Amino acid sequence: MKGLRVVLFAVALLISMIPAAHAVGCSLQIFAVDYPPIVEPGQSFQVTTQMNVTCSQSKAYIVGRLDVVETAPNVILSSTSFPIGYFADLAGGTRNVTAVNKVVAPPLQANWTLQVSATLFTSVSAIGGSQKGPFTIMVGHAPLPERLQTASILNNGDFENGLDGWSVEKSYGYLTITNKVAHSGSSALKLQMPPRHFGTIDGAMVVGVSQTISVADLRSLRVRAWVMDGCYAPWYVSCSLLGSGRLRVQVGGFTETYDFGGCSSWCQIDHNVTEDLKPRLTLAQYASILHSDRAVPVTISLELLNAGSYFVAHLDDVQVSASVPLGSTPFLSQSFHGVGMSNQGVPEVNANVVAASSRGLLWFRSLSEEHIVKLMENGFLAKQLPLESFN
């Protein structure tokens, strides 16, 4: 029995000294990337990558995956899988591997920044990786500076013609054209949003207006607006304007959102939308929106959201400036509002009543400015902006 124990111990010791058959330890080095320095817009081309793969203690079958990535938005443009094979001996070894990716250039003359990323896999998991770059490819020859013209594409941004050109958004809160407070001229848009503490409603609690214009040959877009806002808060809630009002700009399928709030007197918001969009777009997406002769829909939305207080926002002199090539027609078509209202006619649109009554929120049917004033007088609401701004 003693002799058997000695033999078993010796066998176990020998086994422990033998590397596991499928233990994998690999490293990957990309040492060369070959690519054309100049391609034509829309052209298909190859990116050839040379790598050294070094593995030890491996009998596993190794597969590589190679990605060509556009670096700015970190989008994979091309992915190639390639077999490397078994590292047969237990001591491992080094192999030189070449892989090819086919990439299609964007339809735009520009400098294009790419990067190659490689990863090794076994049937179990990733075991090593490396990347090379970034490197630059010129798509087309350097274009001559384009002569541009700037055009105002928004209709009735000063609300002097009521809501002509605008569509009423959502179905909650209050919306009117006021003659009492204006940045210039005689009219401004006034949005009001009651706090959710007076009741509940399914879905988003938003009131606002929007306008959509189809713009051809768009090169850049800038949005300006004048804002004055404030809020009344229930005594148990602080009055914070953060996130209560927003200006949304949708260009094609991409949206930029800008908050406004805290302007107790008129102040201007000014945003270069296309510059803000750039970091989130691939070069191909950017070209399809801002360097194409096709029409691109541009939607401007002015909105007020519910966040616990009674919010009031005035907006006036909204401007949307589009840069297009000289001689181009800046816009093709425009949306029109579905609710008729002028600054001389109906003084108030209670968009909230339809949605609220459909959900049985009868309390909201009677909610008006007079009710809010009474609530303030009785101490239920804390007045935190001049009353004339509310009226």
Summary of the structure (lengths in Angstrom):
residues: 391
radius of gyration: 31.7
end to end distance: 102.1
largest distance: 110.1
contacts: 1246
relative contact order: 0.16
helix: 15%
strand: 47%
